[in-house]
Amino acid sequence: MHVGVYVPITHETPPSPCLAHIPERDINTPKLTLINPAYMNRQVVELGKKQYGVLSYITSLNPIRSENVADEWEKRALQAFENGQKEVSSIEPIGNKTFFRLMQPLISSPRMDA
């Protein structure tokens, strides 16, 4: 619903280098920084990890952030989404543990006011 929101700059929420091209990324009344929905999502995911042990993140076949590079399972799921599949899940070993993996598409669109 919002393009982004301004929040206080803290250790947990430093200014995003991905938004450095926006002249009003940081404002000084008081000093706030603009965060976009993807950044907010990363923070929500981090809270879920800390509070509930749930591992989650955004990935892509063409990620902007190197941390979002898809692994092989995720690549297959993303390709399935391109073919119309709505969800991919399976039980998979990762390291020496077994996990339920679930992936659903997060649809985005260009800003209308950009």
C-alpha positions in Angstrom: 0.0 0.0 0.0 2.9 2.4 0.7 6.0 2.8 -1.4 8.1 2.9 1.8 8.1 4.4 5.3 10.5 6.5 7.2 12.0 5.0 10.4 14.7 6.1 12.9 18.2 5.1 11.8 19.5 2.5 14.3 22.0 -0.3 14.4 19.3 -2.7 13.2 18.0 -0.3 10.5 20.9 1.5 8.9 20.3 3.4 5.6 19.8 1.0 2.7 22.5 1.2 0.0 19.9 0.0 -2.5 18.0 3.3 -2.0 21.1 5.6 -2.1 19.9 7.0 -5.5 16.8 8.6 -3.8 17.6 12.2 -2.8 15.2 12.1 0.2 16.3 8.6 1.5 17.4 10.2 4.7 15.6 13.2 6.2 16.6 15.2 9.3 13.4 16.0 11.2 14.3 13.9 13.3 16.8 11.9 11.3 14.8 9.1 9.6 15.6 6.8 6.7 13.3 5.5 4.0 12.8 1.7 3.9 11.0 -0.1 1.1 8.7 -3.1 1.4 11.5 -5.6 0.7 13.6 -4.2 3.5 10.6 -4.2 5.9 10.0 -7.9 4.9 13.6 -8.7 5.8 13.1 -7.2 9.2 9.9 -9.1 9.7 11.6 -12.3 8.7 14.4 -11.7 11.1 11.9 -11.2 14.0 10.2 -14.5 13.0 13.6 -16.2 13.1 14.5 -14.8 16.5 11.0 -15.4 18.1 9.9 -18.6 16.4 12.9 -20.2 14.7 11.2 -19.8 11.2 13.7 -19.4 8.4 12.4 -17.2 5.5 13.6 -14.9 2.9 13.0 -13.5 -0.6 14.9 -15.0 -3.5 14.9 -14.4 -7.3 16.3 -15.8 -10.5 17.6 -12.2 -11.0 18.3 -10.9 -7.4 19.3 -7.3 -6.7 21.1 -8.4 -3.5 23.7 -11.1 -3.6 22.2 -12.5 -0.4 19.1 -13.4 -2.3 20.6 -15.8 -4.9 18.4 -18.8 -5.3 19.8 -22.3 -4.5 19.0 -25.2 -6.9 15.7 -26.1 -5.2 14.6 -22.5 -5.2 15.6 -22.1 -8.9 13.3 -25.0 -9.8 10.5 -23.5 -7.7 10.9 -20.1 -9.3 10.9 -21.7 -12.8 7.7 -23.5 -11.8 6.1 -20.2 -10.9 7.0 -18.8 -14.3 4.9 -21.8 -15.7 1.9 -20.9 -13.5 2.5 -23.1 -10.4 1.2 -21.3 -7.3 3.2 -23.1 -4.6 6.1 -25.6 -4.3 6.8 -27.6 -1.1 8.8 -30.7 -0.2 10.8 -32.3 2.7 14.5 -31.8 2.0 17.8 -32.5 3.8 19.9 -29.4 4.4 23.2 -30.2 6.0 22.5 -32.8 8.7 18.9 -31.8 9.3 15.6 -32.3 7.5 13.4 -29.3 6.7 9.9 -28.7 5.2 10.5 -26.3 2.4 7.7 -24.1 1.1 7.9 -21.5 -1.5 5.1 -19.2 -2.8 5.5 -16.3 -5.3 5.6 -12.8 -4.0 4.2 -10.7 -6.9 5.6 -7.2 -7.3 4.8 -4.5 -9.8 6.4 -1.2 -10.8 5.5 1.9 -8.9 2.7 3.8 -10.6 4.1 7.2 -9.5 7.7 6.5 -10.6 
